[in-house]
């Protein structure tokens, strides 16, 4: 794809070669992300961050990634402080802000809202989560992490077995990651969830039609036995009609050290999670007793968000070739 001036709304936009391109630039960005090298390639550029849903990692890592490249950031994280409370439409808001900024990053609770945003302005937009829809940059950093954790090249990921656990119906990061992995060959997907929270059927059919295999179960240990990589997700309680409805699934899948070791034996099976993990009593998807385990990749994974997002900014704003050390 042509990244220059492009919006990133869905993984559907990518071919395998595009993902390889992003990853090779992300690898170069690592030393800039760690400030071993410095650059000001985005000096004068402004990122507009619009978050209509809670966020810690995504919002702040987008901000820091833009700043590490020398750009400035303005953030709106409280709908209550905008003219939307006076009745302004999302489209008008985005059209105005798109005229001010060089790039917008938007998170919105409604699936499909990001498409509406992209139609409202020529300014490039990155989807940082649209309801239960997609979260493409999270999936990119998840796959980038899988590559690093498994110490494989992109081509060696063909044939890998991934076990995804939890609220697969509502988890937008899981949806984007399934689509992204589907660009590879012969991926073996193991989906572990309650019956009512299974991966959407359209996604399942799509991956099967691309020649991948899928196995669905409610049993965590069975899923662990089959895993080369483990991807845990949080119960997306904000997507349920009522808190009571979500309540019945709370704490259904809690990965403790004992269960992990029982399932994977002596193999190194990296544990990923887009985060946040829910720490409330009786809930935690990944127990604290795994905090010091070498396979727990969640903090390294979150760290990878910076170089990955720097690479996307550089491609969209067309400064990748002028990167140079100060
Ligand atoms: C995820 C999200 O917002 O979709 N978080 C993130 O961006 N890293 C996952 C979640 O909230 O459970």
Boltz pocket constraint, residues with backbone or C-beta under 6 A from the ligand:
constraints:
  - pocket:
      binder: B
      contacts: [[A, 54], [A, 57], [A, 58], [A, 128], [A, 129], [A, 135], [A, 138], [A, 172], [A, 173], [A, 233], [A, 234], [A, 236], [A, 274], [A, 275], [A, 276]]
      max_distance: 6.0
